[in-house]
Amino acid sequence: MHAPTSFDYAVFRVVPRVEREEFLNAGVVLYCAQADWLGARVKLDRDRARTLWPDLDLDLVEEHLAVIPRICAGGEEAGPIGRLSRRERWHWLVSPRSTVVQVSPVHSGLCGDPAVSLDRLFERMVALPGRI
């Protein structure tokens, strides 16, 4: 166990019809500046999304979600954003947007291991027991 350090995280949401104020959590991104760590986990529950929004292009939403972990990893595969520093990529990821995939407000916490905290947050905020 590492000494506790602070981290920030946000939840990615699928929001196809903003006027109805309905959304489905589909991912978590976590940034730990002290450890110089940035990571994300994403997963669209296709059954729930299809039930809420039968006409939603689920393949397109999954394509947009898949970009998030690539941006966290950085490098050429993430395009121009991937060449930014982790801190800059974090700020880009959590910037408010008005698309189908939106981000929650940023929250903070303490952790010993950012990867373990990301997994815990993902299980709590996105995954449904026995579904993902």
Secondary structure, 3 states (H helix, E strand, C coil): CCCCEEEEEEEEEECCCHHHCCCEEEEEEEEECCCCEEEEEECCCHHHHHHHCCCCCHHHHHHHHHHHHHHHHCCHHHHHHHHCCHHHHHHHHCCCCCCCEEECCCEEEEECCHHHHHHHHHHHHCCCCCCC
